[in-house]
Amino acid sequence: MIYELRIYRTYSGKLPDLLARFQNHTLKLWEKHGIRQAGFWTTLVGESNNDLTYLLAWESLAERDEKWGKFATDPEWLAVRAETEKNGAINFNVSNQLLVPTAFSSVK
């Protein structure tokens, strides 16, 4: 398994907008494309409480490339993104890392 760690840093006051977009739209589109989430978190204590952190689970890089590519170009996603950002961008920074479990990880 490969896990993708993604951190979205939102503009001040925009985290509720991002959470609503995921809850009401993005997760349904991910299901349509076979994208599996492994968890979502907001920051209780840390550098910024405007962050959404989540993990995606992939069988391989090829699976990620195929499914993420289809999602990113899905007309329904593009429409949702445009509608939810009509009053301005939600995120000012998105970071991601592709992670592989160690031999001693409880997550494989």
C-alpha positions as CSV (number, residue, x, y, z in Angstrom):
1,M,0.0,0.0,0.0
2,I,0.9,3.6,-0.6
3,Y,-0.6,6.3,1.5
4,E,-0.9,9.9,0.3
5,L,-0.7,12.5,3.0
6,R,-2.3,15.8,1.9
7,I,-2.5,19.0,3.9
8,Y,-4.7,21.8,2.8
9,R,-4.0,25.2,4.5
10,T,-7.1,27.4,4.0
11,Y,-7.4,31.1,4.1
12,S,-8.6,32.4,7.5
13,G,-12.3,31.6,7.9
14,K,-12.4,29.3,4.9
15,L,-12.0,25.9,6.7
16,P,-15.8,25.4,7.1
17,D,-16.1,25.9,3.3
18,L,-13.5,23.3,2.6
19,L,-15.0,20.8,5.1
20,A,-18.5,21.3,3.5
21,R,-17.1,20.8,0.0
22,F,-15.5,17.5,1.1
23,Q,-18.6,16.3,3.0
24,N,-21.2,17.3,0.5
25,H,-19.4,16.8,-2.9
26,T,-15.8,15.5,-3.0
27,L,-16.3,12.2,-1.1
28,K,-19.2,11.2,-3.4
29,L,-17.0,11.9,-6.4
30,W,-14.1,10.0,-4.9
31,E,-16.5,7.0,-4.4
32,K,-17.4,7.3,-8.1
33,H,-13.8,7.1,-9.1
34,G,-12.8,4.4,-6.6
35,I,-10.6,6.7,-4.4
36,R,-10.3,5.4,-0.8
37,Q,-9.8,7.8,2.1
38,A,-8.0,6.5,5.2
39,G,-8.9,9.4,7.5
40,F,-9.4,13.1,7.8
41,W,-8.3,15.4,10.6
42,T,-8.4,19.1,11.5
43,T,-5.7,20.6,13.8
44,L,-6.5,21.0,17.5
45,V,-3.1,22.1,18.5
46,G,-0.3,23.0,16.0
47,E,1.0,25.5,13.6
48,S,-2.3,26.4,12.1
49,N,-5.9,25.6,12.9
50,N,-6.8,26.4,9.3
51,D,-5.6,23.0,8.1
52,L,-7.3,20.0,6.8
53,T,-5.1,16.9,6.8
54,Y,-6.1,13.6,5.2
55,L,-4.8,10.3,4.0
56,L,-5.6,8.4,0.8
57,A,-4.9,4.7,0.3
58,W,-3.5,3.4,-3.0
59,E,-2.5,0.0,-4.2
60,S,0.2,1.4,-6.4
61,L,1.4,4.6,-8.1
62,A,-0.3,3.5,-11.3
63,E,-3.6,3.3,-9.5
64,R,-3.1,6.8,-8.1
65,D,-2.2,8.2,-11.4
66,E,-5.2,6.7,-13.1
67,K,-7.9,7.5,-10.5
68,W,-6.6,10.9,-9.5
69,G,-6.3,11.9,-13.1
70,K,-9.9,10.9,-13.8
71,F,-11.1,12.7,-10.7
72,A,-9.1,15.9,-11.5
73,T,-10.7,16.2,-14.9
74,D,-14.2,15.1,-14.0
75,P,-16.6,17.8,-15.3
76,E,-18.7,17.4,-12.1
77,W,-15.7,18.0,-9.9
78,L,-14.6,21.0,-12.0
79,A,-18.1,22.5,-11.7
80,V,-18.2,21.9,-7.9
81,R,-14.8,23.5,-7.5
82,A,-15.8,26.5,-9.5
83,E,-19.0,26.9,-7.6
84,T,-17.4,26.6,-4.2
85,E,-14.7,29.0,-5.1
86,K,-16.9,31.6,-6.8
87,N,-16.2,34.0,-3.9
88,G,-12.4,33.3,-4.0
89,A,-10.0,30.5,-3.4
90,I,-10.4,28.4,-0.3
91,N,-6.8,27.1,0.0
92,F,-3.6,29.1,-0.2
93,N,-1.4,26.0,0.1
94,V,-1.7,22.3,-0.6
95,S,1.1,19.9,0.2
96,N,1.2,16.2,-0.4
97,Q,3.6,13.3,0.2
98,L,3.4,9.7,-0.9
99,L,4.3,7.4,2.0
100,V,5.1,3.7,2.2
101,P,4.8,1.8,5.5
102,T,7.9,0.6,7.3
103,A,8.3,-3.1,8.1
104,F,7.3,-2.4,11.7
105,S,4.3,-0.2,10.9
106,S,0.9,-1.2,12.3
107,V,-0.6,0.2,9.1
108,K,0.4,-1.9,6.0
